[in-house]
Amino acid sequence: MSAPLYSFICFFLILTALVASEIKDILSAVISLSVFSVLLAIAFVALQAPDVALTQAVISSGLITSLFLVAYSQTQKEGRRENDEE
């Protein structure tokens, strides 16, 4: 793999990790974490580790993101709780 393309992937890995850790909206953070996982799987393919890339794609991008989204859908926001109590 060429060095500029690998540098591009690494730059966006760092960027999505910072966005996921600093963003206030939980759903946006979950989406950013999912993008990070996909980019990491691409980086593993670029490093010629297809077995690790496949595991990363299936477990982190698929399963963990699904679990985060289910957990997010089961939580309530503050505004909804106050309206339900009235």
C-alpha positions as CSV (number, residue, x, y, z in Angstrom):
1,M,0.0,0.0,0.0
2,S,1.2,3.5,-0.8
3,A,2.3,5.7,2.1
4,P,0.0,8.6,1.2
5,L,-3.1,6.4,1.3
6,Y,-2.0,4.8,4.6
7,S,-1.4,8.3,6.1
8,F,-4.8,9.3,4.9
9,I,-6.4,6.4,6.7
10,C,-4.4,7.0,9.9
11,F,-5.4,10.7,9.9
12,F,-9.1,9.8,9.7
13,L,-8.7,7.2,12.3
14,I,-7.3,9.8,14.7
15,L,-10.0,12.3,13.7
16,T,-12.9,9.9,14.2
17,A,-11.5,8.8,17.5
18,L,-11.3,12.4,18.7
19,V,-14.8,13.1,17.5
20,A,-16.2,10.0,19.2
21,S,-14.7,11.0,22.5
22,E,-15.5,14.7,22.4
23,I,-19.0,14.9,20.9
24,K,-21.9,15.4,23.3
25,D,-24.7,13.6,21.4
26,I,-24.6,9.9,22.1
27,L,-26.0,8.8,18.8
28,S,-23.4,10.8,16.9
29,A,-20.7,9.3,19.0
30,V,-21.9,5.8,18.2
31,I,-21.9,6.5,14.5
32,S,-18.4,8.0,14.7
33,L,-17.2,4.9,16.6
34,S,-18.7,2.8,13.9
35,V,-16.9,4.8,11.2
36,F,-13.7,4.4,13.2
37,S,-14.2,0.6,13.3
38,V,-14.7,0.4,9.5
39,L,-11.5,2.6,8.9
40,L,-9.6,0.3,11.3
41,A,-10.7,-2.8,9.3
42,I,-9.5,-1.1,6.1
43,A,-6.2,-0.3,7.8
44,F,-5.8,-4.0,8.7
45,V,-6.5,-5.0,5.1
46,A,-3.8,-2.5,4.0
47,L,-1.4,-4.1,6.5
48,Q,-2.2,-7.5,4.9
49,A,-4.0,-8.9,7.9
50,P,-7.3,-10.0,6.3
51,D,-8.3,-12.3,9.2
52,V,-8.0,-9.5,11.7
53,A,-9.8,-7.1,9.4
54,L,-12.7,-9.5,9.0
55,T,-13.0,-10.0,12.8
56,Q,-12.8,-6.2,13.3
57,A,-15.5,-5.6,10.7
58,V,-17.9,-8.2,12.0
59,I,-17.4,-7.7,15.8
60,S,-16.7,-4.1,16.2
61,S,-18.5,-2.5,13.2
62,G,-21.5,-4.8,13.3
63,L,-22.1,-6.4,16.6
64,I,-20.9,-3.7,19.0
65,T,-22.5,-0.9,17.0
66,S,-25.8,-2.8,17.0
67,L,-25.6,-3.3,20.8
68,F,-24.8,0.4,21.3
69,L,-27.8,1.4,19.1
70,V,-30.2,-1.0,21.1
71,A,-28.9,0.5,24.4
72,Y,-29.4,4.0,23.0
73,S,-33.0,3.2,21.9
74,Q,-33.8,1.8,25.4
75,T,-32.7,5.0,27.2
76,Q,-34.9,8.0,27.8
77,K,-34.0,11.7,27.4
78,E,-34.6,14.1,30.3
79,G,-37.4,16.0,28.4
80,R,-39.3,12.8,27.8
81,R,-39.1,11.8,31.5
82,E,-40.5,15.1,32.8
83,N,-43.4,15.0,30.3
84,D,-44.3,11.4,31.3
85,E,-44.5,12.2,35.0
86,E,-47.1,15.0,34.5
